Amino acid sequence: MANNPQSPNGNQDPSGSTQMFRAFVDEGARQPQASTGSSGGSRVGVIVGVIAAVVIVAAVAWLALG
């Protein structure tokens, strides 16, 4: 089956238009800039989680060997 940019009723598929694609790309380019302010909080959470995991592993190892 061929992948035609037009639908069976003859109307052009709007998702196939270059203008719609450019708007999609521009929208995606703006999104990371808006979310960079919240990435600092998620980094802190990841760091705290890693430290907590290391402490728990160390405590289990200490109890297992002690």
ROSE-4610 file (N, C-alpha, C; in Angstrom, 1 decimal, always signed):
// ROSE-4610
residu = [M/M/M/A/A/A/N/N/N/N/N/N/P/P/P/Q/Q/Q/S/S/S/P/P/P/N/N/N/G/G/G/N/N/N/Q/Q/Q/D/D/D/P/P/P/S/S/S/G/G/G/S/S/S/T/T/T/Q/Q/Q/M/M/M/F/F/F/R/R/R/A/A/A/F/F/F/V/V/V/D/D/D/E/E/E/G/G/G/A/A/A/R/R/R/Q/Q/Q/P/P/P/Q/Q/Q/A/A/A/S/S/S/T/T/T/G/G/G/S/S/S/S/S/S/G/G/G/G/G/G/S/S/S/R/R/R/V/V/V/G/G/G/V/V/V/I/I/I/V/V/V/G/G/G/V/V/V/I/I/I/A/A/A/A/A/A/V/V/V/V/V/V/I/I/I/V/V/V/A/A/A/A/A/A/V/V/V/A/A/A/W/W/W/L/L/L/A/A/A/L/L/L/G/G/G]
num = [1/1/1/2/2/2/3/3/3/4/4/4/5/5/5/6/6/6/7/7/7/8/8/8/9/9/9/10/10/10/11/11/11/12/12/12/13/13/13/14/14/14/15/15/15/16/16/16/17/17/17/18/18/18/19/19/19/20/20/20/21/21/21/22/22/22/23/23/23/24/24/24/25/25/25/26/26/26/27/27/27/28/28/28/29/29/29/30/30/30/31/31/31/32/32/32/33/33/33/34/34/34/35/35/35/36/36/36/37/37/37/38/38/38/39/39/39/40/40/40/41/41/41/42/42/42/43/43/43/44/44/44/45/45/45/46/46/46/47/47/47/48/48/48/49/49/49/50/50/50/51/51/51/52/52/52/53/53/53/54/54/54/55/55/55/56/56/56/57/57/57/58/58/58/59/59/59/60/60/60/61/61/61/62/62/62/63/63/63/64/64/64/65/65/65/66/66/66]
x = [+0.9/+0.0/+0.9/+0.7/+1.5/+1.1/+2.1/+1.9/+1.7/+0.5/+0.2/-0.1/+0.4/+0.1/-1.4/-2.1/-3.5/-4.4/-5.5/-6.5/-7.3/-8.1/-8.9/-9.9/-10.5/-11.5/-10.9/-9.6/-9.0/-8.5/-8.9/-8.4/-6.9/-6.2/-4.8/-4.7/-3.8/-3.6/-2.8/-3.3/-2.6/-1.3/-1.2/+0.0/+1.1/+0.9/+1.9/+2.4/+1.9/+2.3/+3.6/+4.4/+5.7/+5.5/+4.4/+4.2/+3.8/+3.0/+2.7/+3.9/+4.8/+6.0/+6.9/+7.1/+7.9/+7.4/+6.0/+5.4/+5.7/+5.6/+5.9/+7.4/+8.3/+9.7/+10.0/+9.4/+9.6/+9.0/+7.9/+7.3/+8.2/+8.8/+9.7/+11.0/+11.4/+12.7/+12.4/+11.2/+10.9/+10.7/+10.3/+10.0/+11.2/+12.4/+13.5/+13.9/+13.8/+14.1/+13.2/+11.9/+11.0/+11.2/+11.7/+11.8/+13.2/+14.1/+15.4/+15.4/+14.4/+14.3/+14.0/+13.2/+12.8/+13.8/+14.8/+15.7/+16.7/+16.9/+17.7/+17.1/+15.8/+15.2/+15.2/+15.1/+15.1/+16.5/+17.6/+18.9/+19.2/+18.7/+18.8/+18.2/+17.0/+16.3/+17.1/+17.7/+18.5/+19.7/+20.4/+21.6/+21.2/+20.1/+19.7/+19.3/+18.7/+18.3/+19.6/+20.6/+21.8/+22.5/+22.6/+23.3/+22.5/+21.2/+20.4/+20.6/+20.7/+20.9/+22.3/+23.3/+24.6/+24.6/+24.0/+23.9/+23.2/+22.1/+21.4/+22.2/+22.9/+23.7/+24.9/+25.5/+26.5/+26.0/+24.8/+24.3/+23.9/+23.4/+23.1/+24.4/+25.5/+26.7/+27.3/+27.2/+27.8/+27.1/+25.7/+25.0/+25.3/+25.5/+25.8/+27.1/+28.1/+29.5/+29.7/+28.8/+29.0/+28.4]
y = [-1.2/+0.0/+1.2/+2.2/+3.4/+4.3/+5.1/+6.1/+7.4/+7.8/+9.0/+10.1/+11.4/+12.5/+12.9/+12.4/+12.8/+11.7/+12.1/+11.1/+10.6/+9.5/+8.9/+9.8/+10.8/+11.7/+12.9/+12.9/+14.0/+15.2/+15.3/+16.4/+16.2/+17.3/+17.1/+16.9/+16.0/+15.7/+16.8/+17.5/+18.6/+18.2/+16.9/+16.5/+16.4/+16.3/+16.2/+17.5/+18.6/+19.9/+20.4/+21.1/+21.6/+22.6/+23.4/+24.5/+23.9/+22.8/+22.1/+21.5/+20.9/+20.3/+21.3/+22.5/+23.5/+24.1/+24.2/+24.6/+23.6/+22.3/+21.2/+21.3/+21.5/+21.6/+22.8/+24.0/+25.2/+25.0/+24.3/+24.1/+23.2/+22.2/+21.3/+22.1/+23.0/+23.8/+24.7/+25.2/+26.1/+25.4/+24.1/+23.4/+23.2/+22.8/+22.6/+23.8/+25.0/+26.2/+26.5/+26.2/+26.5/+25.5/+24.3/+23.3/+23.4/+24.2/+24.2/+24.7/+25.5/+26.0/+24.9/+23.9/+22.9/+21.7/+21.7/+20.6/+20.6/+21.7/+21.8/+21.1/+21.1/+20.4/+18.9/+18.5/+17.0/+16.5/+17.3/+16.9/+16.7/+17.6/+17.5/+16.2/+15.9/+14.6/+13.4/+13.4/+12.3/+12.1/+13.2/+13.2/+12.6/+13.1/+12.7/+11.2/+10.8/+9.3/+8.4/+8.9/+8.1/+8.0/+9.1/+9.1/+8.2/+8.3/+7.4/+5.9/+5.6/+4.2/+3.7/+4.6/+4.2/+4.0/+4.8/+4.7/+3.4/+3.1/+1.8/+0.6/+0.6/-0.5/-0.7/+0.4/+0.4/-0.2/+0.2/-0.3/-1.8/-2.2/-3.7/-4.5/-4.0/-4.7/-4.7/-3.6/-3.5/-4.5/-4.6/-5.6/-7.0/-7.3/-8.6/-9.1/-8.2/-8.6/-8.5/-7.8/-7.6/-8.5]
z = [+0.0/+0.0/+0.0/-0.9/-1.0/+0.1/+0.6/+1.6/+1.0/+0.6/-0.1/+0.9/+0.6/+1.6/+1.5/+0.5/+0.4/+0.9/+1.6/+2.1/+0.9/+1.1/+0.0/-0.6/+0.2/-0.3/-1.1/-1.3/-2.1/-1.3/+0.0/+0.8/+1.2/+1.2/+1.6/+3.1/+3.5/+4.9/+5.5/+6.6/+7.2/+7.9/+8.3/+9.0/+8.0/+6.7/+5.7/+5.2/+5.7/+5.2/+5.8/+5.1/+5.6/+6.7/+6.5/+7.5/+8.9/+8.9/+10.1/+10.7/+9.9/+10.4/+11.1/+10.4/+11.0/+12.3/+12.4/+13.6/+14.7/+14.4/+15.3/+15.8/+14.9/+15.2/+16.1/+15.7/+16.5/+17.9/+18.0/+19.4/+20.2/+19.6/+20.3/+20.8/+20.0/+20.3/+21.5/+21.6/+22.7/+24.1/+24.0/+25.2/+26.2/+25.7/+26.7/+27.4/+26.7/+27.4/+28.5/+28.4/+29.4/+30.6/+30.4/+31.4/+32.1/+31.7/+32.3/+33.7/+34.1/+35.4/+36.4/+36.0/+36.9/+37.0/+36.1/+36.0/+37.2/+37.8/+39.0/+40.2/+40.3/+41.4/+41.2/+40.0/+39.8/+40.0/+39.7/+39.9/+41.4/+42.2/+43.6/+44.1/+43.6/+44.0/+43.6/+42.4/+42.0/+42.9/+43.2/+44.0/+45.4/+46.0/+47.3/+47.3/+46.2/+46.1/+46.0/+45.2/+45.1/+46.4/+47.1/+48.4/+49.4/+49.4/+50.3/+49.9/+48.6/+48.2/+48.7/+48.6/+49.0/+50.5/+51.3/+52.7/+53.1/+52.4/+52.7/+52.4/+51.3/+50.9/+51.9/+52.3/+53.3/+54.7/+55.1/+56.3/+56.3/+55.1/+55.0/+55.0/+54.3/+54.3/+55.7/+56.4/+57.8/+58.7/+58.6/+59.4/+59.0/+57.7/+57.2/+57.7/+57.7/+58.1/+59.6/+60.3/+61.8/+62.6]
